[in-house]
Amino acid sequence: MFTSGFLEGVRRRALRRGVWFRALDRVERGILELTSRVVDVVRSESLGCEIAKILAKLKEALKSGFVRHMESFGLVRAREISRLAVDWGYQGARRWAGDPAFVRYVTCVEYNKPLRARMI
């Protein structure tokens, strides 16, 4: 399961990035802090499940704005472009929809457009 060193590392990273107090409420912060101080390895299944939920919340909060935009806009746009290319007859374009490099490319192109030229 989770070790105290791992939980302490996650706490430090969240504090450095400024999301520790923004993303978690007082109870969630307390659970992580106390667990890392009191227990070497989490063996309780219920505590492990709660910690996993809290860590998922932190993971989402630690994502950069670019990654969030890539997941929301880039993935959808890459699927649209892939479908359009397949409709035009290029069957190899099916791979584009799930290709992380293509999704990143589409997102970068969108990020670098002037504001009035961006699709909404």
ABEGO torsion letter per residue (X at the ends): XBBAAAAAAAAAAAAAAGAAAAABBAAAAAAAAAAAAABABBABAAAAAAAAAAAAAAAAAABBAAAAAAAAAAAAAAAAAAAAAAAAGBAAAAAAAABAAAAAAAAAAAAABBAAABBX
